[in-house]
Amino acid sequence: MNLSKLFEAQAELDKRIVKEKGLEGQDLLPKKILALQVELGELANEWRGFKFWSEDQRPRISKTEYIKGVGLVTTNPLLEEYVDCLHFILSIGNEYGYKNEPTLAIVPDNVLDQLNDLFKIVAYMDNLYKDMGYGCGVHDFYDDLLGNFMNLGKLLGFTCEQIEQAYFEKNKINHGRQENGY
């Protein structure tokens, strides 16, 4: 996966949103962190593996719906939510000036533990930001976030090619949303 290309595409989308929504000079990082937490929750919901009370714990990997003017479209809701998270992760990385490939440390080997770790990392990054601003080792925590998130993609069974393709498809949709006053 070409992360540099993804970071650049995200920076372009973020600049467009800031300009078109009149957000110049505003600190959007706390909102991006909260948005990432929400998207991680939506991803977990599509994964369903934590729902011990449910007989249906299978991930939602296929959904067919009718879209006016297009017809029947089949999507992968789990991959879509993963990519929604990726948009905010890249956006946060751009805010921090992150330009590296993530360090892939020893990470959990199951989705439940990986999701829980990601929630902890994001919450800690939020606290670190509130207490210290952009400094104080934030790159290390971001590196953990990105590396753990990439591991989650593998655990969910996604290839780098699937993730990159889905990212650019959603990026195109997000640009279209800006054109249509989303």
Wavefront OBJ file of the C-alpha trace (Angstrom):
o trace
v 0.000 0.000 0.000
v 1.339 3.407 -0.908
v 0.734 5.349 2.309
v 2.368 8.500 0.918
v -0.239 8.581 -1.839
v -3.019 8.113 0.723
v -1.676 10.871 2.994
v -1.502 13.224 -0.011
v -5.036 12.422 -1.149
v -6.326 12.972 2.371
v -4.494 16.286 2.668
v -6.119 17.441 -0.576
v -9.595 16.479 0.688
v -8.973 18.117 4.076
v -7.797 21.360 2.445
v -10.900 21.414 0.293
v -13.203 20.866 3.275
v -11.465 23.563 5.332
v -11.689 26.064 2.472
v -15.250 25.303 1.400
v -16.596 25.175 4.956
v -14.734 28.323 6.065
v -12.762 26.511 8.762
v -9.429 28.266 8.266
v -7.592 28.839 11.549
v -9.748 26.435 13.527
v -8.215 23.601 15.511
v -10.020 20.576 14.079
v -7.899 17.906 15.746
v -10.227 17.278 18.729
v -13.135 16.820 16.311
v -11.106 14.468 14.134
v -10.155 12.387 17.178
v -13.803 12.128 18.247
v -14.842 11.309 14.667
v -12.264 8.508 14.624
v -13.651 7.116 17.879
v -17.167 7.161 16.414
v -15.989 5.456 13.220
v -14.115 2.800 15.226
v -17.409 2.108 17.016
v -19.210 1.797 13.692
v -16.477 -0.570 12.468
v -16.851 -2.703 15.600
v -20.599 -2.747 15.064
v -20.186 -4.108 11.521
v -17.674 -6.685 12.798
v -20.174 -7.853 15.470
v -17.714 -10.225 17.190
v -18.122 -8.511 20.554
v -21.897 -9.073 20.633
v -21.858 -12.026 23.018
v -25.602 -11.669 23.536
v -26.379 -12.212 19.866
v -26.696 -15.431 17.908
v -25.446 -13.540 14.844
v -21.845 -12.483 15.375
v -20.766 -12.724 11.741
v -19.166 -9.640 10.228
v -21.279 -7.667 7.776
v -19.262 -8.113 4.583
v -21.975 -7.912 1.954
v -24.934 -5.607 1.508
v -26.967 -5.166 -1.659
v -29.076 -2.074 -2.126
v -30.795 -0.224 -4.924
v -29.331 3.180 -5.728
v -31.425 5.429 -7.935
v -29.792 5.982 -11.297
v -27.274 3.194 -10.681
v -29.260 0.062 -9.919
v -28.380 -2.752 -7.553
v -25.038 -2.232 -5.827
v -23.292 -4.704 -3.538
v -20.894 -3.288 -0.971
v -18.817 -4.507 1.951
v -19.981 -2.550 5.028
v -17.058 -3.802 7.140
v -14.517 -2.562 4.599
v -16.419 0.710 4.189
v -16.237 1.388 7.934
v -12.576 0.410 7.993
v -11.874 2.941 5.253
v -13.922 5.624 7.050
v -11.588 5.132 10.011
v -8.588 5.301 7.691
v -9.693 8.709 6.387
v -9.611 10.156 9.908
v -6.382 8.359 10.820
v -4.674 9.845 7.762
v -6.155 13.258 8.495
v -4.844 13.143 12.075
v -1.438 12.030 10.783
v -1.352 15.005 8.426
v -2.147 17.296 11.367
v 0.834 15.854 13.245
v 3.107 16.092 10.198
v 3.595 12.325 10.192
v 5.448 11.058 7.114
v 6.779 7.609 8.086
v 5.796 4.041 7.446
v 4.369 2.679 10.689
v 6.426 0.463 12.916
v 4.684 -2.869 13.154
v 5.324 -3.927 16.736
v 3.968 -6.961 18.524
v 0.245 -6.478 18.272
v -2.799 -8.526 19.209
v -3.650 -11.508 17.067
v -7.404 -11.166 17.351
v -9.868 -8.497 16.306
v -11.400 -7.901 19.752
v -8.079 -7.132 21.444
v -6.934 -5.072 18.462
v -10.080 -2.912 18.525
v -9.769 -2.417 22.292
v -6.127 -1.403 21.875
v -7.045 1.068 19.140
v -9.682 2.693 21.352
v -7.076 3.035 24.126
v -4.476 4.538 21.797
v -6.930 7.097 20.388
v -8.149 8.039 23.880
v -4.576 8.441 25.060
v -3.713 10.573 22.023
v -6.676 12.805 22.849
v -5.506 13.194 26.450
v -1.920 13.779 25.319
v -3.100 16.467 22.917
v -5.235 18.151 25.584
v -2.378 18.121 28.102
v 0.621 18.798 25.893
v -0.481 20.025 22.489
v 1.205 18.650 19.394
v 4.511 17.784 21.060
v 5.490 15.262 23.702
v 5.876 12.020 21.801
v 2.702 12.278 19.781
v 4.473 10.769 16.760
v 5.159 7.617 18.763
v 1.498 7.273 19.654
v 0.446 8.021 16.111
v 2.886 5.373 14.885
v 1.213 2.919 17.293
v -2.199 3.955 16.013
v -1.327 3.502 12.351
v 0.581 0.249 12.881
v -2.201 -1.243 14.993
v -4.831 -0.106 12.502
v -2.952 -1.722 9.619
v -2.764 -4.927 11.690
v -6.523 -4.737 12.229
v -7.017 -4.646 8.472
v -5.018 -7.871 8.156
v -6.976 -9.496 10.982
v -10.217 -8.563 9.235
v -8.913 -10.261 6.094
v -8.390 -7.174 3.938
v -5.510 -6.961 1.488
v -3.539 -3.772 1.014
v -4.964 -3.559 -2.503
v -8.571 -3.822 -1.245
v -7.958 -1.128 1.361
v -6.295 1.246 -1.092
v -8.982 0.758 -3.732
v -11.783 1.245 -1.192
v -10.027 4.328 0.206
v -9.851 6.019 -3.189
v -13.458 5.092 -3.988
v -14.600 6.697 -0.718
v -12.297 9.673 -1.242
v -14.012 10.277 -4.584
v -17.424 10.057 -2.868
v -16.245 12.534 -0.211
v -15.146 15.010 -2.885
v -18.546 14.557 -4.558
v -20.244 15.278 -1.264
v -18.411 18.599 -1.079
v -19.687 19.476 -4.546
v -23.243 18.686 -3.452
v -23.237 20.643 -0.186
v -22.925 17.677 2.185
l 1 2 3 4 5 6 7 8 9 10 11 12 13 14 15 16 17 18 19 20 21 22 23 24 25 26 27 28 29 30 31 32 33 34 35 36 37 38 39 40 41 42 43 44 45 46 47 48 49 50 51 52 53 54 55 56 57 58 59 60 61 62 63 64 65 66 67 68 69 70 71 72 73 74 75 76 77 78 79 80 81 82 83 84 85 86 87 88 89 90 91 92 93 94 95 96 97 98 99 100 101 102 103 104 105 106 107 108 109 110 111 112 113 114 115 116 117 118 119 120 121 122 123 124 125 126 127 128 129 130 131 132 133 134 135 136 137 138 139 140 141 142 143 144 145 146 147 148 149 150 151 152 153 154 155 156 157 158 159 160 161 162 163 164 165 166 167 168 169 170 171 172 173 174 175 176 177 178 179 180 181 182
